Amino acid sequence: SLDQVRPISAAAGVLPKRVHGSGLFQRGLTQVLSTATLGTPSDAQEMDDLNPNTEKTYLHHYNFPPFSVGETRPMRSPGRREIGHGALAERAILPVLPAKDTFPYVVRVVSEVLSSNGSTSMASVCGTILALMDAGVPIKKSVAGIAMGLVVGENGQQAILSDIQGVEDFLGDMDFKVAGSAEGVNALQMDVKIKGLTVDMLGQALEQARVGRLHILGKMNEVMTESRDDVSEFAPKMVRLKIPVDKIGALIGPGGRIIRAISEETGTSIDVQDDGSVTIGGSDSSKLQQARSKVDALTRELQVGDIFTGKIVRLTSFGVFVELLPGRDGLVR
């Protein structure tokens, strides 16, 4: 029927455990595999444009290989279609991602189209949500997408189609992609081949999209209803601490020499914000604690009653100087 959604199958965690998170979503002959990878704050993409946000902490990449539509052609860099579909899926996912201060990871999702017959971008939204939940990203709510179509006859008759296939997109008069949660719409994209839509057309399309979206969300909920309790054991571990703002320079050092030396010695990444927030990331818990101890030693305030085991660095006639912290000596008379 006009509002019928093709058969749906979905799965999470389909790839080996080394992958942080994965989701497979199929609707009809459209099938998309999404993989999620978690990184440390230093993995954020630096943006050099007019956007006031200077870095991206959620990256969504979408690939549409030629075999997905039964073609053979060279694999080159992403085209406008791939970039546009990736941007649409990214806009749909962004509103449900956790805040950076509660989940400091940088997240990259790659959606690979394995088979295509209409609306792979909306399938990538569904597969991405499953991959994020499998990776332990605490998303706020589940998101799904559906593509709506339109056929207008010469006599003024019209038909709104739910979940259009490739032929209905090619021969129809509209491709209207709607993505969102059970509560509302997160992202829209529309292509039309007629002069315009009436308010009734748009209202009916949105209502059919809402019903179809809820149906798809129900199928996804049969697989996963919420994120896993913790991130993958193979994801980077992170430690966060706060240092005095006036100690940031002591941690970074001349030309970044000190912070770079700590990172190289411990095999960790260290990210420092202007407000004194420090995030240390790495795969080895013992190395994380070692790096944290070094950062703490460089930035902590000495308190009366603290006990140190230090190396004697200088002898004088009136006592000895002992290194308490890097660059901080104490006199023992």
URJO-V483026 format. One line per field, one symbol per residue. psi: psi as a letter, one per 30 degrees, with the letter a starting at -180 (. if undefined). A space follows every 50 residues. Layout:
psi->???
This chain:
psi->legkklkkklllhfllfekeklkkkkjbgkkkkkkkkkllfffkkkkiaf kfkflkfkkjkkkilfffggljlkjalkaeeeeeeeeeeeeeeefgkllf ffigkkkkkkjjjekkikhfeeeeeeeeeeeeeefgkilelkkllkkklk kklfgfllkkkkikleefeefafkjjkkkaaffakekkkkkkglflklee eeeeeeeeeeeeeeeeeeeeffekflllfllkfflkkkkklklkeffeee eeljggeeeeeeeeefhlkkkklfggkkkkklfjeeeeeeeeeeeeeffl kkkkfkkkjlkkfkklfgakkkjeljgjlkkj.
